[in-house]
Amino acid sequence: MHVTTFKYCYPNIPEMLIDQYGLEWEDKIIVYVTKELCLPNFSRYRTRFKKVFYGSLKDYKGYLRGFMRKTRKG
């Protein structure tokens, strides 16, 4: 089991997981997202983790491609 965090959503995350952690394209992963907010009462506040993906690393690459396409369109 590996746990890692990325501050931003990079398009090459699947390749980084393969190179640095030795994962295979068929390995299952779970992806969570959280947002960091700056509120007047707190210097930093992080929202609850929300599960956005569960599946193989190969499927995550396709999911990530679609996600990046949506964020570019606005």
DRENDO-1510 file (C-alpha; in Angstrom, 1 decimal, always signed):
<recs>
REC; n; res; u; v; w
REC; 1; MET; +0.0; +0.0; +0.0 .
REC; 2; HIS; +1.3; +3.4; -1.0 .
REC; 3; VAL; +0.0; +6.8; +0.1 .
REC; 4; THR; +1.1; +10.0; -1.6 .
REC; 5; THR; -0.2; +13.5; -2.1 .
REC; 6; PHE; +0.0; +16.0; -4.9 .
REC; 7; LYS; -0.8; +19.6; -4.3 .
REC; 8; TYR; -1.9; +20.1; -7.9 .
REC; 9; CYS; -3.5; +17.9; -10.5 .
REC; 10; TYR; -0.7; +17.1; -13.0 .
REC; 11; PRO; -1.4; +15.3; -16.3 .
REC; 12; ASN; +1.6; +13.0; -15.8 .
REC; 13; ILE; +0.6; +11.7; -12.3 .
REC; 14; PRO; +0.1; +8.1; -13.6 .
REC; 15; GLU; +3.6; +8.0; -15.1 .
REC; 16; MET; +5.1; +9.4; -11.8 .
REC; 17; LEU; +3.3; +6.7; -9.8 .
REC; 18; ILE; +4.8; +4.0; -12.1 .
REC; 19; ASP; +8.3; +5.5; -12.1 .
REC; 20; GLN; +8.6; +6.4; -8.4 .
REC; 21; TYR; +6.4; +3.8; -6.7 .
REC; 22; GLY; +6.8; +0.8; -9.1 .
REC; 23; LEU; +3.0; +0.5; -9.8 .
REC; 24; GLU; +1.7; -1.2; -12.8 .
REC; 25; TRP; -1.0; +0.0; -15.2 .
REC; 26; GLU; -3.4; -2.7; -13.9 .
REC; 27; ASP; -2.9; -1.8; -10.2 .
REC; 28; LYS; -6.0; -0.3; -8.5 .
REC; 29; ILE; -5.9; +3.1; -7.0 .
REC; 30; ILE; -8.2; +5.4; -5.0 .
REC; 31; VAL; -8.1; +9.1; -5.6 .
REC; 32; TYR; -9.4; +11.7; -3.1 .
REC; 33; VAL; -9.5; +15.5; -3.5 .
REC; 34; THR; -9.7; +18.3; -0.9 .
REC; 35; LYS; -9.7; +22.0; -1.1 .
REC; 36; GLU; -7.7; +24.4; +1.0 .
REC; 37; LEU; -9.6; +27.6; +2.0 .
REC; 38; CYS; -8.3; +30.7; +3.7 .
REC; 39; LEU; -11.0; +32.0; +6.2 .
REC; 40; PRO; -10.8; +35.0; +8.5 .
REC; 41; ASN; -11.0; +32.9; +11.6 .
REC; 42; PHE; -8.4; +30.4; +10.5 .
REC; 43; SER; -5.2; +30.8; +8.6 .
REC; 44; ARG; -5.9; +27.7; +6.6 .
REC; 45; TYR; -8.8; +25.3; +6.5 .
REC; 46; ARG; -9.0; +22.1; +4.5 .
REC; 47; THR; -12.3; +20.6; +3.5 .
REC; 48; ARG; -13.1; +16.9; +4.0 .
REC; 49; PHE; -11.6; +14.4; +1.6 .
REC; 50; LYS; -14.0; +13.4; -1.3 .
REC; 51; LYS; -13.4; +10.2; -3.2 .
REC; 52; VAL; -13.4; +11.0; -7.0 .
REC; 53; PHE; -12.0; +7.9; -8.6 .
REC; 54; TYR; -11.4; +4.2; -7.9 .
REC; 55; GLY; -10.0; +1.9; -10.6 .
REC; 56; SER; -6.9; +0.9; -12.5 .
REC; 57; LEU; -4.1; +3.3; -13.1 .
REC; 58; LYS; -4.8; +2.9; -16.9 .
REC; 59; ASP; -8.4; +4.0; -16.3 .
REC; 60; TYR; -7.2; +6.9; -14.2 .
REC; 61; LYS; -5.1; +8.2; -17.0 .
REC; 62; GLY; -8.3; +8.5; -19.1 .
REC; 63; TYR; -10.2; +10.1; -16.2 .
REC; 64; LEU; -7.4; +12.6; -15.7 .
REC; 65; ARG; -7.4; +13.5; -19.4 .
REC; 66; GLY; -11.2; +14.2; -19.3 .
REC; 67; PHE; -10.8; +16.2; -16.1 .
REC; 68; MET; -8.0; +18.4; -17.6 .
REC; 69; ARG; -10.1; +18.9; -20.7 .
REC; 70; LYS; -13.1; +20.1; -18.6 .
REC; 71; THR; -10.9; +22.5; -16.5 .
REC; 72; ARG; -9.4; +24.1; -19.7 .
REC; 73; LYS; -12.9; +24.8; -21.2 .
REC; 74; GLY; -13.9; +26.5; -18.0 .
</recs>
